[in-house]
């Protein structure tokens, strides 16, 4: 079962495809993607909602069969159903939702249940579970029912649950979605510690700052296809020639943003609400002082807090790739 890639790569995918339905209503969720994940790295799968990220993870974690193509995880060919079932003891998955736990049980009882499922000897369970609870910061809440946990606590017990079998590969599907910034920061720190300990982590996300902080290599998927790949630096290099103007305003500047989109040399404009203010990024094809003056004039009525040139970011590159622009 071990192939020539087993030593170097935790995961290989070649032409991996998954379609749903038949005939005129057939939908291709993942369309012939090819990539490699080295052992012990944090690998990012980035893309907007509906891009095919979760479907990819489901195939790699043996929860969904590919329609075509080939994939291996830890040297196991996923087309070998028997070997795929055996592989499940060596991998695990965490999703961003709240399902997969028994809410009427305590955090400790949940971990005991999953330890039993994985055949962990009873004599080893206490030390294992106490260590996992400590790792995710839930020792003090170990005997509280999960139904009384906050959303962030539920996500942390999900991660502890996924570590019960000491997986060699951990799939994290949008693990911080909907969490407050501090809990998200704690989970990212935990992911980094897992990778430092030798676990291969596959992270799906549409949060660019999360990918930039954690991922050594990434692929960007849009409409089921890979539109970009490489290190964060490689992908940011796509927009290295751009000049980005950043404007922060007090009021929602959407009318101004729509107007600026029509200016010569403007490739795209994004607006995000951050901490009660509005952060506008304007991707242009050159540093033109007149354009800066025009932009400032257009946004002035919305209460400019700051305006200036900014370095292109991973998000700028991501938007260009996902929107299919050159």
N, C-alpha and C positions, 0 to 999 in steps of 0.2 A: 504493500500500500504506500510505502514511502517512495516519493519520486525524487528526481534530481534537484528539485527546488526546496526540499524539506528542510535542509540545514540552514539555508539563507532566508527563506520566506515563510512566514506564518500563514499567509494567504496568497493564492494566485487566482486570478479570474481572467478568462479568455473568451471574448465574444459572449459574455453572460447576458441572457435575454429572458424576460418573463412577460408573457402576454396573458390577458384575461378575456374570457368570452371567445366566441367563434363567429365566423362570417362577417357581415357588414358591421356588427357591433363590437368586433374585437378591438381591444385597447392594449397597446404595448406600453407597459409601465417602465421597463428597463430594456434598453435597446442596444445590445452588442457591446457592452463595456468591457474593457481590458485594463487591469492594473495589478500591482504587486504590493504587498505589505511585508516589510522586514520584521523579523522577530524582535520583540522588545520595544517597538516604537509606538508612538501615538499617531495614528493615521486618521485624517479627517475626510469625511464625505460631506461636502457642502452643497447646498442647493435650496431653492425656495420650496414652500409647501407643494406637494404633488409632483416633485421632480423625479422621484424614484428612490430616494434614500432609504426609506423604511423597507421597501420591497427588496432592495439589495441586501440589507441586513438580515431579513427573514430568510433569504436564500442561503446566505453564508452561515447562518446559525441553524440550518437544517429544518426550519419551520415551513419552508416553501420550496417546491422543486422548480428548477429552471425549466423554461420551455426549450431552450437550446443553449449551446455554449458549454464551457467546462469551468469548474472551480475546484480548488483544493483548499482545505484548512488543516494545518498541522500535518501536511502530507497526505491527508485522506481525500480521495476523490469523492465529491458529494453525489456523484451518480451511483455510487455503490451504497445502496440503501442500508444494508446491514452495518457496514463500516460507519456510515453517517450516524446511525443510532448510537453506536459505541462512542463516537466522537463527542456526544452531548455531555459526557462526564468530564470532558477536558475544556469545555467552553461555557460561557454563560452570557446572559443578556439583561440589560436594564433599559426599560422604556420610560418615557417622560410622563406617562399617565400614573394613575393611582391604583390600577388593577394589579392582581397577582399576589395580594397579601390577604390574610385572614383577619378581618377587622375586630372580631370578638376575642381574638387571642392577643396576648401581650407581644411586645417585640421579641422578647426572649423565647416565648413559645413558638412564634413563627420560625425563628432560626432553628429551634430544636426539630420542628416538623421537617424543614428542608434538609437538615443534617441527616435525619432518618431516611429521607428519600434518596439521598446520595450515598447511603450506606456507611456514614461516618460512625465508627464504633462509639458506643455510649461512654466508654471511659475517656474518650478524647473530646467529647462534645463540650463539656464545661469550659475547658481551657480555650478551645476554638471560639466558642460563642462569646465568652467574656472579652477575648481579644478583638473580635469583630465589632462588638458594641463600643469598646473603647476607641477603636479606629475611627468609627463614624460619629463619635461624640454622643452616644445614647446610653451610656452606662447608667446614668441617673434615672432614665425613663424606661429602662429595660423591662420592668414589670407592669408598665402602664399598657392598657389596651390600645391597639393601633388605631381604633376608631376615635380615640382622643388625641392622636398625634396631629400636629400641624402639617401642612403640605410639605414643608421642608424636611420635617422629621420622617414623614412617610418615604420621601425620596432617599433619605439616608439609610433607612432600614431596607429599602429595595436594594441598595448597593451592598449592604452587609449580606443580604440574602444571596446575591449573585456571587459572593466571594466564599460561600460555605464550602464549595468544592475546589477551592484554590485553582480557578481556571487559568489556563495558559493563554487563552484569548478571551477578552471581555468586550462585548459589543454594547456601546452606550448610545441609545437612540434618543436624541434630544433630552439629555438627562437634566438640564437646568430650565426647561421650558416652564414659564409661569412662576418661577421662584424669585424671591427678593434678592437684591444684589449681594448681601452678605452671605446668605446660604449658598448662592451660586459660586461665590468666591471660595467657600469652604469645600464645595464639591470639586471645583477645579484643582484645588490643592491636593485633595485626596486622589484624584486621577493621576496627578503628577507623581505622587508617592508610589502608586501602584506600578506605573511604568518604570520608575527608578528601581523597583524591586524585581523587574524582569517580565512583568505581564505585558502582553501585546494588547493595546487598546485601539478599537475602531470606534471613532466618535462621529456621529452624525449631528449636524447643527446648521442653523441658519444665522447664528450669532457670529459675526466676523471677529469680534474681539476675543471670543472664546477660542476660535481656531487659531488666531494669531498667537495667543498666549501658550497654547498647548501642543499644536500639531507640528510634527517634523516634516511630514509630507501630506499633501491633500489632493483630492480630485474634486472638481466642481461639476455637478450634474444639472442639466436643464432638459426638461421634457424627455427624460430617460437616457440621455446621451451625455458622455463626458465632453465638456466644452473647455476644460482647462485642467492642468495637472502639474505637480512639482512641489518644490518647497514654497513656503510663504513668500520668500524673496523672489523666487522664479515668477510667481503669479503677480506679485506687485510690480515686477519689471514690465509687465504688459502696459502699465500706465505711467511708466517712468518719464515719458515725454510730455505728459499732461501738466497743466498748471491748474491747481485747484484753489478757488476762492471760497473761503469759509465766512459765513455771516451768522451771527447769533442775535436773535431779536426777542423782544418781550411779547409781541402779539403775533398771531398766526399769519405768516407772510405768503400764504398760498397764491393769492392773485399776483404778487410780485414774482414768485417762482415761475408761475405759468408764463408770465410775460418774458422773463429772462431766457426761458427755453428757446425763444425765437431769435435771440441775438446771434449775429454771425460769430462762428467759432465756438459756440457753446454746444458741448456734446450731450450733457445730461445735467439735471438738477434734482437733488434729493432733499427732502425736508423731514426732520425727525423732531418729535417733542421730547425734550430732556429736562427733567427737573423744573417744569413750569415755564421753560423757555423753548425757543425753536432754533434748531441747528440746521443751517442750510449749507450744502456743499454743491459748488458749481464747477463742473469739470470743463475746462476750456482747452483749446489747442495752442495757447501761447500766452505769455505774460504781457498784457497790453494795458498800459496805464489808463488809456481812455476807457477801456472796458470796465476797469475797476471803478472809475468815477461814475460811469453809467449805472453800474450795479449798486453803488452806494446811494445814488440819487433815487433809484427805484425802490430800495428797501427802507429808506429813511423814515417814512411814515409809520413803520411798524416797530419803531424803537430799537435802533441798533445798539447792542451791547458791545459787540466787537466785530471787526471786519479785517481780513488780511489774507495773505497767501498761506497755503498749508501744503504739507507733503502729501502726495497721493498715498492712499491706504489700501489694505487688502479689500475693503468694502468697495472702493472705487473700481478696482480690477474685477471684483466679483460682479458688480452691476453691469460692467461693460460686456463681460462674457455671457452672463445670463440673458441680457437683452439682445445678444447676437450682433453687436456693433463691432466694426473693425478696430 
